[in-house]
Amino acid sequence: MAREKRPLDKDTSSDGMPEEKHQRVPALASVIVEAVKMDSLQKLGSTLEPLLRRVSRETGRRRIERVLVMLTVM
């Protein structure tokens, strides 16, 4: 009487392939939620970009002015 060999992987599906080999497909709802999040982040970024550019430009100008003042005092 021959015995069947035990599989090494305990996570095998009905077709004999390990579970990790199967590609998992995300649920439609989670895909939609991710798309809405990405769209919201892109809108926020495009809204904040001009403000951030202006603030960084002004900060840079102030620093350059300080350096120039320090150089002319010396």
Phi, psi and omega in degrees: 000116182269138179260147177283143178288144177280141177290147178287320180272128178278338181267071177250145179270186184294334181270005175090354179273144176300147183301324182291343179282337180285137178279127180271131180260125181291153178292150182301320181298318181291328177293319179294317179299317179297319180296318179294320178298314181297319180296318180295318179295321179294319178295318179298315179298317181290334177284320183279340186304310180299321179296314180296322177297317181295315180298315181292325178295315179295320178297317178297318179299316180299318180295317179297318178298318178298317180296316179297319180295318180296322181289324180284334178287326183292000000 
